[in-house]
Amino acid sequence: MLIGGDFNDRAKQLLVILSDMCDNDTDVKVPVEELVKELDSDRSVLKNLLQYLEGRELISIASIGGPFLYGHIQITDKGIHKALKKK
């Protein structure tokens, strides 16, 4: 998968939104459906973003299922640190 500027910007945006939604708590499982509403992204783009962030260990997949493949995700300590740098 090629990573371009727009994709990277969306990944950063997703990470910041996720950190806000969970109040920077790595134990909070955020429903992907709620994240999608905040991000305004389609299913394939979101799936690629989540896979990318998981591969970089910025998020973890907490549950599988639902209309967006993943049910819940959690931010990692590394993800919180990265999100705080972007604010």
N, CA and C of each residue as an Amber inpcrd file, in Angstrom:
protein
   261
   0.8330000  -1.1650000   0.0000000   0.0000000   0.0000000   0.0000000
   0.8860000   1.2380000   0.0000000   0.6240000   2.1430000  -0.8910000
   1.3690000   3.3930000  -0.9430000   0.7850000   4.3720000   0.0620000
   1.6570000   5.0390000   0.7530000   1.2400000   6.0060000   1.7520000
   1.5590000   7.3970000   1.2230000   0.5180000   8.1770000   0.9950000
   0.7100000   9.5370000   0.5050000   0.3930000  10.5470000   1.5810000
   0.5620000  11.7930000   1.2520000   0.3400000  12.8670000   2.2010000
  -1.0710000  12.9030000   2.7450000  -2.0640000  12.7230000   1.8650000
  -3.4520000  12.7490000   2.3050000  -3.7420000  11.5850000   3.2500000
  -3.2210000  10.4140000   2.9200000  -3.4150000   9.2400000   3.7690000
  -2.7740000   9.4710000   5.1390000  -1.5620000   9.9930000   5.1510000
  -0.8800000  10.2730000   6.4180000  -1.6390000  11.2970000   7.2450000
  -2.1830000  12.3120000   6.5960000  -2.9710000  13.3140000   7.3050000
  -4.2120000  12.6880000   7.9310000  -4.8550000  11.7960000   7.1910000
  -6.0510000  11.1090000   7.7110000  -5.6770000  10.1980000   8.8790000
  -4.5320000   9.5410000   8.7940000  -4.0790000   8.6750000   9.8880000
  -3.8160000   9.5080000  11.1420000  -3.1880000  10.6430000  10.9830000
  -2.9290000  11.5400000  12.1190000  -4.2430000  12.0310000  12.7110000
  -5.1750000  12.4090000  11.8430000  -6.4740000  12.8820000  12.2910000
  -7.2090000  11.7890000  13.0680000  -7.1920000  10.5690000  12.5550000
  -7.8430000   9.4540000  13.2210000  -7.2350000   9.2350000  14.6040000
  -5.9330000   9.2950000  14.7070000  -5.2490000   9.0670000  15.9650000
  -5.6040000  10.1480000  16.9940000  -5.6650000  11.3840000  16.5630000
  -6.0270000  12.4850000  17.4690000  -7.4800000  12.3370000  17.9340000
  -8.3750000  12.0190000  17.0150000  -9.7860000  11.8140000  17.3740000
  -9.9140000  10.6560000  18.3530000  -9.2200000   9.5670000  18.0770000
  -9.2630000   8.4040000  18.9590000  -8.7520000   8.7490000  20.3510000
  -7.6650000   9.4830000  20.4270000  -7.1180000   9.8450000  21.7370000
  -8.1050000  10.7150000  22.5140000  -8.8090000  11.6000000  21.8160000
  -9.8330000  12.4280000  22.4680000 -11.0100000  11.5810000  22.9400000
 -11.4370000  10.6410000  22.1110000 -12.5960000   9.8170000  22.4370000
 -12.3440000   8.9330000  23.6530000 -11.1200000   8.5120000  23.8580000
 -10.8180000   7.6190000  24.9840000 -10.1480000   8.3600000  26.1370000
 -10.0490000   9.6740000  26.0440000  -9.3880000  10.4910000  27.0760000
  -7.9870000   9.9730000  27.3850000  -7.2790000   9.5610000  26.3480000
  -5.8970000   9.0680000  26.4660000  -5.7680000   7.8970000  27.4310000
  -6.7810000   7.0500000  27.4620000  -6.7810000   5.8630000  28.3180000
  -6.6610000   4.6220000  27.4400000  -5.5830000   3.8890000  27.5950000
  -5.3350000   2.7180000  26.7480000  -6.2800000   1.5530000  27.0400000
  -7.0210000   1.6200000  28.1380000  -7.9490000   0.5430000  28.4800000
  -9.3350000   0.7260000  27.8630000  -9.6140000   1.9190000  27.3470000
 -10.9360000   2.2110000  26.7800000 -11.0350000   1.6260000  25.3790000
 -12.1090000   0.8640000  25.1580000 -12.3900000   0.2940000  23.8380000
 -13.3710000   1.2210000  23.1220000 -12.9020000   1.8050000  22.0390000
 -13.7180000   2.7670000  21.2840000 -14.4050000   2.0370000  20.1280000
 -15.7360000   2.1550000  20.0330000 -16.4430000   1.5470000  18.9030000
 -16.0140000   2.2110000  17.5810000 -15.6740000   1.3960000  16.6240000
 -15.2230000   1.9130000  15.3320000 -16.3300000   2.7200000  14.6640000
 -17.5840000   2.3170000  14.8420000 -18.6950000   3.0610000  14.2380000
 -18.7230000   4.5100000  14.7170000 -18.4300000   4.7380000  15.9990000
 -18.4070000   6.1050000  16.5210000 -17.2300000   6.8850000  15.9330000
 -16.1180000   6.2150000  15.7710000 -14.9410000   6.8510000  15.1910000
 -15.2060000   7.2630000  13.7470000 -15.9100000   6.4220000  13.0140000
 -16.2410000   6.7030000  11.6170000 -17.0890000   7.9640000  11.5080000
 -18.0290000   8.1350000  12.4240000 -18.8830000   9.3360000  12.4040000
 -18.0420000  10.5960000  12.5700000 -17.0550000  10.5270000  13.4370000
 -16.1890000  11.6790000  13.6790000 -15.2360000  11.9360000  12.5100000
 -14.7730000  10.8770000  11.8840000 -13.7690000  10.9810000  10.8300000
 -14.3690000  11.2300000   9.4550000 -15.5970000  10.7930000   9.2420000
 -16.2650000  10.9300000   7.9520000 -15.4310000  10.2940000   6.8420000
 -15.2940000   8.9740000   6.9300000 -14.4770000   8.2330000   5.9730000
 -15.2320000   7.0030000   5.4910000 -14.9050000   6.5220000   4.3000000
 -15.5710000   5.3210000   3.8150000 -14.8810000   4.0660000   4.3620000
 -15.5410000   2.9450000   4.1780000 -15.1110000   1.6850000   4.7780000
 -13.7110000   1.2480000   4.3440000 -13.4020000   1.2980000   3.0710000
 -12.1010000   0.8060000   2.6060000 -10.9520000   1.6930000   3.0850000
 -11.1600000   2.9970000   3.0770000 -10.1250000   3.9110000   3.5670000
  -9.9080000   3.6920000   5.0570000 -11.0040000   3.5700000   5.7960000
 -10.8880000   3.3610000   7.2330000 -10.1620000   2.0520000   7.5430000
 -10.5060000   1.0030000   6.8390000  -9.8450000  -0.2960000   7.0500000
  -8.3370000  -0.1620000   6.8130000  -7.9520000   0.5070000   5.7500000
  -6.5280000   0.7050000   5.4600000  -5.8500000   1.5470000   6.5410000
  -6.5310000   2.5860000   7.0160000  -5.9780000   3.4310000   8.0770000
  -5.7560000   2.6160000   9.3530000  -6.7600000   1.8250000   9.7220000
  -6.6440000   1.0250000  10.9400000  -5.5360000  -0.0150000  10.8230000
  -5.4310000  -0.6560000   9.6710000  -4.3520000  -1.6320000   9.4730000
  -2.9860000  -0.9580000   9.5560000  -2.8680000   0.2040000   8.9730000
  -1.6200000   0.9610000   9.0010000  -1.2440000   1.3280000  10.4370000
  -2.2030000   1.8810000  11.1840000  -1.9310000   2.2850000  12.5610000
  -1.6430000   1.0870000  13.4630000  -2.3260000  -0.0090000  13.2160000
  -2.0530000  -1.2250000  13.9970000  -0.6500000  -1.7520000  13.6960000
  -0.2650000  -1.7260000  12.4440000   1.0670000  -2.1730000  12.0490000
   2.1770000  -1.3390000  12.6590000   1.8870000  -0.0820000  12.9290000
   2.8680000   0.8130000  13.5680000   2.7540000   0.7840000  15.0890000
   1.8570000  -0.0900000  15.5890000   1.6290000  -0.2810000  17.0290000
   1.1220000   0.9920000  17.7150000   0.3250000   1.7780000  16.9760000
  -0.2770000   2.9920000  17.5240000  -1.6850000   2.7220000  18.0580000
  -2.2990000   1.6490000  17.5600000  -3.5980000   1.1820000  18.0460000
  -3.5430000  -0.3350000  18.1600000  -4.5310000  -0.8750000  18.8640000
  -4.7060000  -2.3240000  18.8650000  -6.1770000  -2.6100000  18.5790000
  -6.4170000  -3.7090000  17.9160000  -7.7750000  -4.1180000  17.5940000
  -8.3150000  -4.8800000  18.8090000  -9.4060000  -4.3700000  19.3820000
  -9.9660000  -4.9740000  20.5860000 -11.0510000  -6.0020000  20.2620000
 -11.7600000  -5.8050000  19.1530000 -12.7780000  -6.7780000  18.7380000
 -12.9840000  -6.6820000  17.2310000 -13.4010000  -7.7970000  16.6720000
 -13.6530000  -7.9020000  15.2330000 -15.1590000  -8.0070000  15.0360000
 -15.6400000  -7.4040000  13.9610000 -17.0470000  -7.5330000  13.6220000
 -17.6760000  -6.1720000  13.3870000 -18.8560000  -6.1840000  12.8460000
 -19.5580000  -4.9430000  12.5710000 -19.3550000  -4.5050000  11.1340000
 -19.9970000  -3.4170000  10.7590000 -19.9790000  -2.9760000   9.3600000
 -18.6100000  -2.4840000   8.8800000 -17.6900000  -2.2340000   9.7740000
 -16.3800000  -1.7200000   9.3740000 -15.2630000  -2.7220000   9.6420000
 -15.5980000  -4.0040000   9.7160000 -14.6840000  -5.1220000   9.9480000
 -14.2300000  -5.1700000  11.3960000 -13.7920000  -4.0460000  11.9380000
 -13.3540000  -4.0110000  13.3280000 -14.4800000  -3.4520000  14.1840000
 -14.7040000  -4.0690000  15.3440000 -15.7590000  -3.5990000  16.2330000
 -15.2780000  -2.4910000  17.1510000 -14.1690000  -2.7490000  17.8360000
 -13.6090000  -1.7920000  18.7860000 -12.0960000  -1.7360000  18.6270000
 -11.5420000  -0.5740000  18.8920000 -10.0910000  -0.4180000  18.8800000
  -9.6590000   0.2940000  20.1580000  -8.3950000   0.1540000  20.4700000
  -7.8120000   0.8290000  21.6170000  -6.5400000   1.5330000  21.1710000
  -6.2980000   2.6790000  21.7500000  -5.0600000   3.3910000  21.4640000
  -3.9720000   2.8110000  22.3650000  -2.7580000   2.7980000  21.8820000
  -1.6280000   2.3120000  22.6810000  -0.9020000   3.5060000  23.2980000
   0.0110000   3.2180000  24.2100000   0.8230000   4.3000000  24.7910000
   1.5840000   5.0430000  23.6950000   2.1010000   4.2780000  22.7500000
   2.8140000   4.8810000  21.6210000   1.8810000   5.7700000  20.8000000
   0.6380000   5.3260000  20.6280000  -0.3480000   6.1070000  19.8930000
  -0.7230000   7.3930000  20.6090000  -0.8460000   7.3130000  21.9350000
  -1.1470000   8.5220000  22.7190000  -0.0160000   9.5310000  22.5590000
   1.2040000   9.0480000  22.6770000   2.3590000   9.9460000  22.5380000
   2.3620000  10.6210000  21.1700000   2.0920000   9.8420000  20.1310000
   2.0720000  10.3890000  18.7680000   0.9240000  11.3930000  18.5970000
  -0.2540000  11.0660000  19.1520000  -1.4090000  11.9570000  19.0240000
  -1.1660000  13.2770000  19.7550000  -0.5440000  13.2220000  20.9070000
  -0.2810000  14.4430000  21.6650000   0.7130000  15.3480000  20.9430000
   1.6300000  14.7610000  20.1870000   2.5820000  15.5420000  19.3940000
   1.8850000  16.2740000  18.2550000   0.7550000  15.7450000  17.7920000
   0.0470000  16.2980000  16.6300000  -0.9220000  17.4040000  17.0040000
  -1.2330000  17.5510000  18.2840000  -2.2210000  18.5600000  18.7080000
  -1.6240000  19.9350000  18.7300000
